[in-house]
Amino acid sequence: MKYMDYLKTEKFPLFYCSGCGCGVMLGAIVRAFEALDIPPEKIVACTGIGCFGKVDDYMRVNALHGTHGRALAFATGVKLANPELHVFAMMGDGDGVTIGGNHFIHAARRNVDVTALIVNNLNYGMTGGQYSGTTPENKKTSTSRYGHIEQGFDICRLAIASGATYVARETADNSVQLKNRIVEAVRNKGFSLVEIIAPCPTHFGRNNGMASPIDLMNYINNNCIPLSKAKMLKEEELEGKLVTGRLHHAPKEDYGTKYRMIMEKAAQKE
């Protein structure tokens, strides 16, 4: 398989706004599929509502397009029903950890063997630029015109604290590294998260004086620090920054394996 084999090119051009990070992420995903040599019939893309929730429209794989915030719930059911499938939950920050926050915490806690891909553009991009659970404090959105007063989630820290066994973060301007992180995540047996900090110039950028995709990407890169550099900085120097790279990898027995063992024990006693 070549990466183009996983794409529905007849659906092009993409519906995304100019400067959006979702298209970059789509490219990284299909190149990861190519590197892993996964047959399309063995892949399931579970999505919800939002900009990145549309990504399954462009992939020639099995797709389950569900309701807002529920992609991980659907992904859990699919994986338990057929462990042979490679199951992906593809979400935005609003879908994944704002509306879907409870599902996110418990999928990580259970260590369900799915790969969660979250494009974090720091607001609800599709529905009008409202603030989400990851919007930085003091930033303006369509629902925080005078500055956001809440502290935003650090998605990766939330995943690690909840029990995820693989956690990584990258920015949307490094598609090769993104592809490599997705490959690592799929090879981990357990709950894996790859967060992508991505630009939304249409809403977040425009509301904060960065309507140019280049200006917004510069803002993102100035606020993200590679793990190798972060290790040399003090805690106060990391305040307000996001660390990129492979942040956590601690393999352990996944939920599906333990679930099937219990089912076998129950069947033997019947």
Sine and cosine of phi, psi and omega as CSV:
sin_phi,cos_phi,sin_psi,cos_psi,sin_omega,cos_omega
0.00,0.00,0.67,-0.74,0.15,-0.99
-0.96,-0.27,0.37,-0.93,-0.10,-0.99
-0.86,0.50,-0.52,0.85,0.01,-1.00
-0.91,0.40,-0.40,0.92,0.01,-1.00
-0.92,0.39,-0.34,0.94,-0.02,-1.00
-1.00,-0.02,-0.03,1.00,-0.08,-1.00
-0.96,-0.28,0.62,-0.79,0.15,-0.99
-1.00,-0.03,0.99,0.14,-0.08,-1.00
-0.91,0.42,-0.36,0.93,0.04,-1.00
-0.93,0.38,-0.25,0.97,0.03,-1.00
-1.00,0.02,-0.16,0.99,-0.01,-1.00
-0.94,0.33,0.41,-0.91,0.07,1.00
-0.97,0.23,0.33,-0.95,0.03,-1.00
-0.90,0.43,0.49,-0.87,-0.02,-1.00
-0.99,0.12,-0.07,1.00,-0.11,-0.99
-0.93,0.36,0.47,-0.88,0.04,-1.00
-0.92,0.40,0.40,-0.92,0.09,-1.00
-0.88,0.48,0.74,-0.67,0.02,-1.00
1.00,0.01,-0.05,1.00,0.01,-1.00
-0.94,0.33,0.50,-0.87,0.01,-1.00
-1.00,0.05,-0.12,0.99,-0.10,-1.00
-0.92,0.39,-0.59,0.81,0.02,-1.00
-0.91,0.42,-0.62,0.78,0.06,-1.00
-0.88,0.47,-0.68,0.74,0.00,-1.00
-0.90,0.43,-0.65,0.76,0.06,-1.00
-0.84,0.53,-0.71,0.71,0.03,-1.00
-0.87,0.48,-0.66,0.75,0.01,-1.00
-0.91,0.42,-0.62,0.79,-0.01,-1.00
-0.89,0.45,-0.78,0.62,-0.08,-1.00
-0.93,0.36,-0.49,0.87,0.08,-1.00
-0.95,0.32,-0.52,0.86,0.10,-0.99
-0.92,0.38,-0.66,0.75,0.07,-1.00
-0.85,0.53,-0.68,0.73,0.01,-1.00
-0.89,0.46,-0.72,0.69,-0.02,-1.00
-0.88,0.47,-0.58,0.82,0.00,-1.00
-1.00,0.09,-0.24,0.97,0.00,-1.00
0.82,0.57,0.76,0.66,0.01,-1.00
-1.00,0.00,0.79,-0.62,0.08,-1.00
-0.89,0.46,0.66,-0.75,-0.04,-1.00
-0.83,0.56,-0.55,0.83,-0.03,-1.00
-0.95,0.33,-0.19,0.98,0.03,-1.00
-0.99,-0.16,0.09,1.00,-0.03,-1.00
-0.94,-0.35,0.70,-0.72,0.12,-0.99
-0.81,-0.59,0.85,-0.53,0.07,-1.00
-0.98,-0.19,0.93,-0.37,0.04,-1.00
-0.99,-0.16,0.83,-0.56,-0.05,-1.00
-0.76,-0.65,0.27,-0.96,0.07,-1.00
-0.88,-0.47,-0.72,-0.70,-0.03,-1.00
-0.94,-0.35,0.57,-0.82,0.02,-1.00
0.74,-0.68,0.06,-1.00,-0.04,-1.00
-0.84,0.54,-0.79,0.61,-0.02,-1.00
-0.96,0.29,-0.34,0.94,0.09,-1.00
-0.90,0.43,-0.25,0.97,0.05,-1.00
-1.00,0.09,-0.11,0.99,-0.17,-0.99
-0.90,0.44,-0.47,0.88,-0.01,-1.00
-0.92,0.40,-0.32,0.95,0.05,-1.00
-0.88,0.48,-0.42,0.91,-0.14,-0.99
-0.96,-0.28,0.11,0.99,-0.04,-1.00
-0.90,-0.43,0.68,-0.74,0.01,-1.00
-1.00,0.00,0.92,0.40,0.03,-1.00
-0.65,-0.76,0.10,-1.00,0.13,-0.99
-0.91,0.40,0.62,-0.78,-0.04,-1.00
-0.68,-0.73,0.61,-0.79,0.10,-0.99
-0.78,-0.63,0.98,-0.20,-0.05,-1.00
-0.99,-0.12,0.94,-0.34,-0.13,-0.99
-0.94,-0.35,-0.40,-0.92,-0.06,-1.00
-1.00,0.01,0.22,-0.98,-0.11,-0.99
-0.89,0.46,0.82,-0.57,0.08,-1.00
1.00,0.08,0.02,1.00,-0.14,-0.99
-0.93,-0.38,0.17,0.99,-0.06,-1.00
-0.84,0.54,-0.66,0.75,-0.02,-1.00
-0.94,0.34,-0.51,0.86,0.07,-1.00
-0.91,0.41,-0.71,0.71,0.05,-1.00
-0.90,0.44,-0.68,0.73,-0.02,-1.00
-0.88,0.47,-0.64,0.77,0.04,-1.00
-0.87,0.50,-0.73,0.69,0.00,-1.00
-0.89,0.46,-0.68,0.73,0.00,-1.00
-0.89,0.45,-0.71,0.70,-0.05,-1.00
-0.91,0.42,-0.65,0.76,0.01,-1.00
-0.93,0.36,-0.56,0.83,0.00,-1.00
-0.95,0.32,-0.58,0.82,-0.01,-1.00
-0.60,-0.80,1.00,0.00,-0.07,-1.00
-0.89,0.45,-0.28,0.96,-0.03,-1.00
-0.97,0.26,-0.26,0.97,-0.05,-1.00
-0.99,0.14,0.51,-0.86,0.16,-0.99
-1.00,-0.06,0.94,-0.34,-0.16,-0.99
-0.96,-0.30,0.78,-0.63,0.00,-1.00
-0.87,-0.50,0.71,-0.71,0.18,-0.98
-0.96,-0.28,0.92,-0.39,-0.09,-1.00
-0.95,-0.33,0.92,-0.40,-0.21,-0.98
-0.64,-0.77,0.31,-0.95,0.22,-0.97
-1.00,-0.10,0.03,-1.00,-0.01,-1.00
-0.92,0.38,-0.58,0.81,0.06,-1.00
-0.92,0.38,-0.72,0.69,0.00,-1.00
-0.92,0.40,-0.67,0.74,-0.18,-0.98
-0.99,0.14,-0.68,0.73,-0.11,-0.99
-0.79,-0.61,0.00,1.00,0.06,-1.00
-0.98,-0.18,-0.97,0.25,0.11,-0.99
-0.92,0.40,-0.63,0.78,-0.06,-1.00
-1.00,-0.09,0.32,0.95,-0.10,-1.00
-0.84,0.54,-0.67,0.74,-0.04,-1.00
-0.91,0.41,-0.67,0.75,0.05,-1.00
-0.89,0.46,-0.63,0.78,0.00,-1.00
-0.88,0.47,-0.75,0.66,-0.03,-1.00
-0.87,0.50,-0.72,0.70,-0.10,-0.99
-0.98,0.21,-0.51,0.86,0.11,-0.99
-0.91,0.42,-0.64,0.77,0.06,-1.00
-0.93,0.36,-0.68,0.74,-0.01,-1.00
-0.87,0.49,-0.66,0.75,0.00,-1.00
-0.97,0.25,-0.31,0.95,-0.09,-1.00
0.88,0.48,0.74,0.67,0.06,-1.00
-0.92,0.38,0.68,-0.74,-0.10,-1.00
-0.99,0.16,0.94,0.34,0.10,-1.00
-0.76,-0.65,0.36,-0.93,0.04,-1.00
-0.96,-0.29,0.90,-0.43,0.01,-1.00
-1.00,-0.09,0.85,-0.53,0.05,-1.00
-0.92,-0.40,0.91,-0.42,-0.05,-1.00
-0.88,-0.47,0.90,-0.43,0.13,-0.99
-1.00,0.07,0.93,-0.37,-0.07,-1.00
-0.98,-0.20,0.98,-0.19,0.05,-1.00
-0.97,-0.25,0.27,0.96,0.21,-0.98
0.94,0.33,0.23,0.97,0.09,-1.00
-0.22,-0.98,0.08,-1.00,0.14,-0.99
-0.99,0.13,0.99,-0.13,-0.12,-0.99
-0.95,0.32,-0.63,0.78,-0.12,-0.99
-0.97,0.24,-0.59,0.81,-0.20,-0.98
-0.99,-0.12,0.17,0.99,0.12,-0.99
0.81,-0.59,0.12,0.99,0.09,-1.00
0.99,0.13,0.46,0.89,0.07,-1.00
-0.94,0.33,0.32,-0.95,0.03,-1.00
-0.95,0.31,0.51,-0.86,0.04,-1.00
-0.87,-0.49,-0.10,-0.99,0.00,-1.00
-0.94,0.35,-0.15,0.99,0.00,-1.00
-0.93,-0.37,0.00,1.00,0.01,-1.00
-0.87,0.49,0.80,-0.60,-0.02,-1.00
-0.90,0.43,0.51,-0.86,0.04,-1.00
-0.86,0.51,0.64,-0.77,0.02,-1.00
0.98,0.20,-0.11,0.99,0.01,-1.00
-0.99,0.16,0.52,-0.85,-0.04,-1.00
-1.00,-0.04,0.64,-0.77,0.11,-0.99
-0.67,-0.74,0.00,-1.00,0.00,-1.00
-0.92,0.38,-0.30,0.95,0.05,-1.00
-0.90,-0.43,0.22,0.98,0.13,-0.99
-0.58,-0.82,0.93,0.38,-0.14,-0.99
-0.91,0.40,-0.36,0.93,-0.02,-1.00
-0.95,-0.32,0.24,0.97,0.02,-1.00
0.94,-0.34,0.71,-0.70,-0.04,-1.00
-0.96,0.29,0.76,-0.65,-0.08,-1.00
-0.99,-0.15,-0.05,1.00,-0.02,-1.00
-0.99,-0.16,0.44,-0.90,0.10,-0.99
-0.99,0.12,0.73,-0.68,-0.03,-1.00
-0.98,0.17,0.46,-0.89,0.12,-0.99
-0.89,0.46,0.59,-0.81,0.34,-0.94
-0.99,-0.13,0.97,-0.23,-0.14,-0.99
-0.86,0.51,-0.66,0.75,-0.04,-1.00
-0.92,0.39,-0.67,0.74,0.05,-1.00
-0.90,0.44,-0.63,0.78,0.05,-1.00
-0.88,0.48,-0.68,0.73,-0.01,-1.00
-0.90,0.43,-0.70,0.71,-0.01,-1.00
-0.90,0.44,-0.72,0.70,-0.01,-1.00
-0.90,0.44,-0.49,0.87,-0.04,-1.00
-0.99,0.13,-0.29,0.96,0.07,-1.00
0.87,-0.50,0.13,0.99,0.03,-1.00
-0.86,0.51,0.58,-0.82,-0.04,-1.00
-0.99,-0.16,-0.21,0.98,0.13,-0.99
-0.63,-0.77,0.79,-0.61,-0.03,-1.00
-0.64,-0.77,0.78,-0.63,0.04,-1.00
-0.58,-0.81,0.38,-0.92,0.06,-1.00
-0.64,-0.77,0.67,-0.74,0.11,-0.99
-0.64,-0.77,0.13,-0.99,0.08,-1.00
-0.96,-0.27,0.31,-0.95,-0.14,-0.99
-0.95,0.30,-0.15,0.99,-0.05,-1.00
-1.00,-0.04,0.16,0.99,0.00,-1.00
-0.78,-0.63,0.98,0.20,-0.12,-0.99
-0.93,0.36,-0.51,0.86,0.00,-1.00
-0.92,0.39,-0.72,0.70,0.02,-1.00
-0.92,0.40,-0.59,0.81,0.07,-1.00
-0.85,0.52,-0.74,0.67,0.02,-1.00
-0.84,0.54,-0.70,0.72,-0.01,-1.00
-0.90,0.45,-0.63,0.78,0.02,-1.00
-0.91,0.41,-0.63,0.77,0.01,-1.00
-0.90,0.43,-0.66,0.75,0.05,-1.00
-0.85,0.52,-0.73,0.68,0.03,-1.00
-0.87,0.50,-0.68,0.74,-0.04,-1.00
-0.89,0.45,-0.68,0.74,-0.01,-1.00
-0.92,0.40,-0.59,0.81,-0.02,-1.00
-0.96,0.29,-0.32,0.95,0.09,-1.00
-0.97,0.23,0.78,-0.62,0.03,-1.00
-1.00,-0.04,0.98,-0.19,-0.07,-1.00
0.52,-0.85,-0.15,-0.99,-0.03,-1.00
-0.97,0.26,0.86,-0.51,-0.02,-1.00
-0.86,-0.51,0.68,-0.73,0.03,-1.00
-0.84,-0.54,0.75,-0.66,0.24,-0.97
-0.85,-0.53,0.91,-0.42,0.06,-1.00
-0.99,-0.14,0.70,-0.71,0.02,-1.00
-0.87,-0.50,0.89,-0.45,0.07,-1.00
-0.98,0.18,0.90,-0.44,-0.19,-0.98
-0.79,-0.61,0.49,-0.87,-0.01,-1.00
-0.98,0.17,0.60,-0.80,0.17,-0.99
-0.78,-0.63,0.98,0.18,-0.05,-1.00
-0.91,0.41,-0.44,0.90,-0.05,-1.00
-0.90,0.43,-0.62,0.79,-0.05,-1.00
-0.89,-0.46,-0.94,0.35,-0.08,-1.00
-0.85,0.52,-0.71,0.70,-0.02,-1.00
-0.90,0.43,-0.75,0.66,-0.02,-1.00
-0.88,0.47,-0.64,0.77,-0.02,-1.00
-0.93,0.36,-0.32,0.95,-0.07,-1.00
-0.86,-0.51,0.47,0.88,0.09,-1.00
0.95,0.32,0.42,0.91,-0.01,-1.00
-0.72,-0.70,0.83,0.55,-0.04,-1.00
-0.93,0.37,-0.41,0.91,0.06,-1.00
-0.97,0.24,0.78,-0.63,0.04,-1.00
-0.82,0.57,-0.56,0.83,0.00,-1.00
-0.92,0.39,-0.69,0.72,0.02,-1.00
-0.89,0.46,-0.65,0.76,-0.03,-1.00
-0.94,0.34,-0.63,0.78,0.03,-1.00
-0.92,0.39,-0.58,0.81,0.08,-1.00
-0.90,0.44,-0.65,0.76,0.06,-1.00
-0.86,0.50,-0.71,0.71,-0.01,-1.00
-0.89,0.46,-0.74,0.67,-0.03,-1.00
-0.91,0.41,-0.53,0.85,0.04,-1.00
-0.95,0.32,-0.33,0.94,-0.02,-1.00
-0.96,-0.29,0.10,0.99,0.07,-1.00
-0.88,-0.47,0.67,-0.74,-0.07,-1.00
-0.80,-0.60,0.79,-0.61,0.06,-1.00
-0.86,0.51,0.55,-0.84,-0.05,-1.00
-0.83,0.56,-0.63,0.77,-0.03,-1.00
-0.88,0.48,-0.60,0.80,0.02,-1.00
-0.98,0.20,-0.62,0.78,-0.04,-1.00
-0.87,0.49,-0.53,0.85,-0.01,-1.00
-0.90,0.44,-0.35,0.94,-0.03,-1.00
-0.99,-0.11,-0.04,1.00,-0.06,-1.00
-0.98,-0.20,0.41,-0.91,0.05,-1.00
-0.99,0.15,0.30,-0.95,-0.04,-1.00
-0.84,0.54,-0.66,0.75,-0.02,-1.00
-0.93,0.37,-0.45,0.89,0.04,-1.00
-0.96,0.26,-0.33,0.94,0.01,-1.00
-1.00,-0.07,-0.04,1.00,-0.01,-1.00
-0.85,0.53,0.82,-0.57,0.03,-1.00
0.99,0.17,0.03,1.00,-0.01,-1.00
-0.98,-0.19,0.35,-0.94,0.09,-1.00
-0.90,-0.44,0.75,-0.66,-0.02,-1.00
-1.00,-0.02,0.72,-0.69,0.00,-1.00
-0.94,-0.33,0.40,-0.91,0.00,-1.00
0.84,-0.55,-0.16,-0.99,0.10,-0.99
-0.99,0.12,0.95,-0.31,-0.17,-0.99
-1.00,-0.03,-0.38,0.93,-0.10,-1.00
-0.32,-0.95,0.72,-0.69,0.13,-0.99
-0.49,-0.87,0.95,-0.30,-0.05,-1.00
-0.64,-0.77,0.98,0.18,-0.08,-1.00
-0.86,0.51,0.60,-0.80,0.13,-0.99
-0.40,-0.92,0.18,-0.98,-0.07,-1.00
-0.86,0.51,0.74,-0.67,-0.08,-1.00
-1.00,0.09,0.24,-0.97,-0.09,-1.00
-0.88,0.48,-0.70,0.71,-0.06,-1.00
-0.88,0.47,-0.65,0.76,0.03,-1.00
-0.89,0.46,-0.72,0.69,0.02,-1.00
-0.91,0.42,-0.61,0.80,0.00,-1.00
-0.89,0.45,-0.69,0.72,-0.01,-1.00
-0.93,0.37,-0.56,0.83,0.06,-1.00
-0.89,0.45,-0.66,0.75,0.03,-1.00
-0.91,0.42,-0.66,0.75,0.01,-1.00
-0.89,0.46,-0.63,0.77,0.02,-1.00
-0.91,0.41,-0.65,0.76,0.04,-1.00
-0.89,0.45,-0.67,0.75,0.01,-1.00
-0.90,0.44,-0.64,0.77,-0.03,-1.00
-0.92,0.39,-0.57,0.82,-0.02,-1.00
-0.93,0.37,-0.44,0.90,-0.04,-1.00
-1.00,0.03,-0.21,0.98,-0.03,-1.00
-0.97,0.23,0.00,0.00,0.00,0.00
